[in-house]
C-alpha cells in the first residue's frame, strides 16, 4: 500500500467502525508493521500501542510511545499534549515484566525533557507514577531521596527528571502539588514528598540522616 494511502487510513482510523479498523490492521504484513505503526501512533496512540504489544516487540513499543508524542514534528510541544496524555495514562502492567524496565529508560527521559515545557506538574506526576511501577530504585531509597538525602545525584534518567520536575512544580504550583500529595499512598511517602514541596531549593540534611519536619 502506498504511504499516502496508509496515512489517509491513519487519519480516518478513529472515525470508522471497529470492523474496518481491524481489517486495515490485519492487512499489514510483519515486515511493514513497525513502519505503519510509526505513522499511526500520533493519530491513534491506543490502537498503535495495542498492535505493538501484540507483536511483543520492545523496540516497536518504544517507537510507538515516542512517536505518539513527537510524531507531528516541530518544536511546538503543545502539539504533543494528546500523545503525552496517552503516555501519562498508560499502565506499564500491560507489558510483560521483562519489558517494563526497558520501555521508558531512554525514551522516557527524552519525553520528560520536553514535557516540562508543556505542563511541569503533569511531567512530575508521570515520572513519579512510572517510578512507582518500577522495581528500581527501591521505594525505601526513593523515600529518603525525596526527603532530602543526596542518594541519586549522579543517577540521571527518570529518577533525576522526576526529582527536578517535582521541585519546579513545588515552586510554580505549591497548592496544586500539595493536593496531589494528599492523594498518594503511604504516610511515609506523603511525608517525604511534603518535605520536597516545602524545600524545593534543598535543605540542611546530613548524609545518612532522614529528613524530619
C-alpha positions as CSV (number, residue, x, y, z in Angstrom):
1,X,0.0,0.0,0.0
2,X,1.3,3.5,-0.9
3,X,2.4,5.6,2.1
4,X,-0.1,8.3,1.3
5,X,-3.0,5.8,1.3
6,X,-1.9,4.5,4.7
7,X,-1.6,8.0,6.1
8,X,-5.2,8.6,4.9
9,X,-6.3,5.5,6.8
10,X,-4.5,6.6,9.9
11,X,-6.3,10.0,9.9
12,X,-9.6,8.1,9.5
13,X,-8.8,5.3,11.9
14,X,-10.8,6.8,14.8
15,X,-13.8,7.6,12.7
16,X,-14.5,4.2,11.1
17,X,-16.2,1.2,12.6
18,X,-14.1,-1.4,14.5
19,X,-14.6,-4.0,11.8
20,X,-13.0,-1.6,9.3
21,X,-10.1,-0.8,11.7
22,X,-9.5,-4.5,12.2
23,X,-9.4,-5.1,8.5
24,X,-7.0,-2.4,7.9
25,X,-4.7,-3.5,10.7
26,X,-4.9,-7.2,9.7
27,X,-3.8,-6.3,6.1
28,X,-0.4,-5.3,7.4
29,X,2.4,-7.7,7.0
30,X,5.0,-8.4,9.7
31,X,7.8,-6.6,7.8
32,X,5.8,-3.4,7.4
33,X,4.2,-3.4,10.8
34,X,6.8,-1.2,12.5
35,X,6.8,1.5,9.8
36,X,3.0,1.6,9.7
37,X,2.6,1.8,13.4
38,X,5.1,4.6,13.4
39,X,2.7,6.6,11.2
40,X,-0.4,5.6,13.1
41,X,0.9,6.4,16.6
42,X,0.2,10.2,16.6
43,X,-3.3,9.7,15.2
44,X,-4.4,6.8,17.3
45,X,-1.9,6.1,20.0
46,X,-4.0,3.5,21.8
47,X,-4.6,1.3,18.7
48,X,-0.9,1.6,17.7
49,X,0.2,0.5,21.2
50,X,-2.2,-2.4,21.3
51,X,-0.7,-3.7,18.0
52,X,2.9,-3.2,19.2
53,X,2.1,-5.1,22.5
54,X,0.6,-8.0,20.5
55,X,3.7,-8.1,18.4
56,X,5.7,-8.5,21.6
57,X,8.5,-6.2,20.2
58,X,10.1,-3.9,22.7
59,X,11.6,-1.7,20.0
60,X,8.2,-1.3,18.4
61,X,6.6,-0.4,21.7
62,X,9.3,2.2,22.4
63,X,8.8,3.7,19.0
64,X,5.1,3.9,19.3
65,X,5.4,5.7,22.7
66,X,7.9,8.2,21.3
67,X,6.0,8.8,18.1
68,X,2.7,9.3,19.9
69,X,4.4,12.3,21.5
70,X,6.7,13.6,18.7
71,X,5.0,12.2,15.6
72,X,3.8,15.5,14.3
73,X,7.3,17.0,14.4
74,X,8.4,20.6,15.1
75,X,9.3,22.1,18.4
76,X,5.9,23.4,19.4
77,X,5.4,20.9,22.3
78,X,1.8,21.8,22.9
79,X,1.0,19.9,19.7
80,X,2.2,16.8,21.6
81,X,-0.3,17.1,24.5
82,X,-2.6,14.4,23.3
83,X,0.2,11.9,23.0
84,X,1.6,13.0,26.3
85,X,-1.8,12.4,27.9
86,X,-1.8,8.9,26.4
87,X,1.6,8.1,27.8
88,X,0.6,9.6,31.2
89,X,-2.3,7.2,31.5
90,X,-0.6,4.1,30.1
91,X,-0.3,1.3,32.6
92,X,3.1,-0.4,32.5
93,X,1.5,-3.5,33.8
94,X,0.0,-4.1,30.4
95,X,3.6,-5.1,29.4
96,X,5.4,-8.3,30.1
97,X,7.5,-7.9,33.3
98,X,10.8,-8.2,31.4
99,X,9.9,-5.3,29.2
100,X,8.9,-2.7,31.8
101,X,12.4,-1.6,32.7
102,X,13.4,-1.1,29.1
103,X,10.5,0.8,27.7
104,X,10.9,4.2,29.3
105,X,14.6,4.3,30.0
106,X,15.9,6.4,27.1
107,X,12.6,7.4,25.6
108,X,11.1,8.2,29.0
109,X,13.9,10.6,29.8
110,X,13.6,12.3,26.4
111,X,9.9,12.8,26.9
112,X,10.5,14.2,30.4
113,X,12.9,16.8,28.9
114,X,10.2,18.3,26.7
115,X,7.2,17.6,28.9
116,X,8.2,20.2,31.4
117,X,7.7,22.9,28.7
118,X,4.1,21.8,28.3
119,X,3.0,21.1,31.9
120,X,5.7,20.6,34.5
121,X,3.2,19.2,37.1
122,X,1.9,16.6,34.6
123,X,5.5,15.7,33.8
124,X,6.2,15.3,37.6
125,X,3.2,13.1,38.1
126,X,4.1,10.9,35.1
127,X,7.7,10.4,36.3
128,X,6.6,9.6,39.9
129,X,3.9,7.2,38.6
130,X,6.4,5.4,36.4
131,X,9.0,5.1,39.3
132,X,6.3,3.6,41.5
133,X,5.7,0.9,38.9
134,X,9.4,0.0,38.6
135,X,11.4,-2.3,40.8
136,X,14.4,0.1,40.8
137,X,15.1,2.4,42.5
138,X,13.9,0.7,45.7
139,X,11.0,2.5,47.3
140,X,12.7,3.0,50.6
141,X,15.6,4.8,48.8
142,X,13.2,7.0,46.9
143,X,11.6,7.9,50.2
144,X,14.9,9.1,51.5
145,X,15.8,10.8,48.2
146,X,12.6,12.8,48.1
147,X,13.1,13.7,51.8
148,X,16.4,15.3,51.3
149,X,19.2,12.7,51.1
150,X,21.5,13.0,48.2
151,X,21.3,9.4,47.1
152,X,21.0,9.8,43.3
153,X,22.9,12.9,42.5
154,X,24.8,11.2,39.6
155,X,22.0,8.9,38.6
156,X,20.3,10.8,35.7
157,X,17.5,9.3,33.8
158,X,13.9,9.0,35.0
159,X,14.8,9.4,38.7
160,X,16.7,12.7,38.1
161,X,14.0,14.1,35.8
162,X,11.2,13.2,38.2
163,X,13.0,14.9,41.1
164,X,13.7,18.0,39.0
165,X,10.2,18.4,37.8
166,X,8.8,17.9,41.3
167,X,11.0,20.7,42.5
168,X,9.9,23.1,39.8
169,X,6.3,22.1,40.3
170,X,6.7,22.9,44.0
171,X,7.9,26.4,43.2
172,X,5.3,27.2,40.5
173,X,2.2,25.5,41.8
174,X,2.6,24.5,45.5
175,X,-1.1,24.4,46.2
176,X,-1.7,22.0,43.3
177,X,1.2,19.8,44.3
178,X,0.1,19.7,48.0
179,X,-3.4,18.5,46.9
180,X,-1.8,15.8,44.8
181,X,0.5,14.6,47.6
182,X,-2.5,14.2,49.9
183,X,-3.8,11.5,47.5
184,X,-0.6,9.4,47.4
185,X,-0.4,6.1,49.1
186,X,1.7,5.7,52.3
187,X,2.2,8.0,55.1
188,X,6.0,8.0,54.8
189,X,5.8,8.8,51.0
190,X,3.4,11.7,51.7
191,X,5.8,12.9,54.4
192,X,8.8,12.7,52.0
193,X,7.0,14.5,49.2
194,X,5.8,17.2,51.6
195,X,9.4,17.8,52.6
196,X,10.4,18.2,49.0
197,X,7.4,20.5,48.4
198,X,8.5,22.7,51.3
199,X,12.2,22.6,50.5
200,X,12.4,22.8,46.7
201,X,15.8,24.5,46.9
202,X,17.2,21.9,49.2
203,X,17.8,21.9,52.9
204,X,20.2,21.1,55.7
205,X,20.0,17.3,55.7
206,X,23.1,15.4,56.9
207,X,24.3,12.5,54.9
208,X,22.6,9.3,56.1
209,X,20.0,11.1,58.1
210,X,16.4,11.1,57.2
211,X,14.8,14.5,56.7
212,X,12.4,15.4,59.5
213,X,9.8,18.1,59.9
